[in-house]
Structure formats: C-alpha cells, structure tokens
Amino acid sequence: MMDEDDPYSPRPVAAWFIPAAVASLLFMGLGCIMFLMEVLTDPMTLPLDQQAVRDATPGWVIGANGFAVLTGLGGTILLLMRNRLAVGVLAVSLISVLVMLAGLIVVQPLREAASANDLLVAIVITALTWTIFWFARHSKSRGWLTEPKGHD
C-alpha cells in the first residue's frame, strides 16, 4: 500500500525506468569499449599529442578507469535487473571515476599534456556516472530495487 504523505514509501516502477536503465547500461558498455581500445592500441599509431598524454598517465589512473567502467557495467546490469546491490556497485564506480578525474587534475605531467577537451570529457563522464548513481539511489528509495534472490 502506498502512503501519499511518505516520500519514501514504495511506488510503482515508473515507465521511464527501463529506458533509463538501458541508456545507463549502454553508456557503461561504451566506456568498456573505449577503455579496451585505449589499452589495446599501439601507442606508436597515435598522434604525438595523444602519445604524450598516454605516456604521462600513471598506471593507477589507468587502473581506476578500468575499474570504473567494469564496476559501472556490473552496476548497470544489476540496475536493469532491479537489484538493490546496484547502488553500492555504482558507488564504487563513481569513486573510481573521481580517482581518475583527480589523477587528471593533480598529476602535473598528465595535466600539462592533456587538452581542455580531455578535461571536458572527464568532467562529462564524471557527471554522467554521478547521474547514474543518483538514478540507482532514487530507484532504491522508491522501492523499485529489490533484495537479491535468496536473501530475506
């Protein structure tokens, strides 16, 4: 039963939930593809400015990026399955994205090699990842996400 006065009482799943969850999944899937392209590309085939960015990127930033896209993909799959574990997994993805963004800002050689476009892309990725995390939290507060099977 829905209590109209309680903003946290369970609500029927909104019609836009599935399209938003699919869009989130596609975004994270694209992130995985882009990450794989980045790590599998021969650096010698890149333009000199992109080679400089790649050379200046520390391993922990690359690792944070990889972890962010993998946990993001897993979290959006859980979101599409309406599993409340999505919130925690997407929180880990967001934290990983923030670590990646921090690397771009605080690692001086990377900051100097990166273009304004690189920074803008990182900020947009951070904003979209935060939005997906917020969507998962909102969905949980509305009662649209459930406990994993086998847990009471």
Number of C-alpha atoms within 10 A of each C-alpha: 6 11 10 10 7 8 11 14 13 18 16 9 14 10 8 8 17 15 11 15 21 15 14 25 22 14 20 27 18 14 20 21 12 14 18 12 11 13 12 9 11 10 15 9 9 12 9 11 12 16 16 17 19 18 14 18 21 15 10 12 19 17 13 20 21 22 19 29 26 19 22 31 24 20 29 29 18 22 32 20 15 23 21 22 18 27 24 15 22 29 22 18 29 25 17 23 27 21 18 23 19 13 19 24 15 10 14 13 16 19 18 13 19 20 14 10 9 13 15 11 12 18 15 11 19 20 14 16 25 19 14 27 26 15 19 31 20 15 24 21 16 17 17 20 24 16 11 13 7 5 6 5
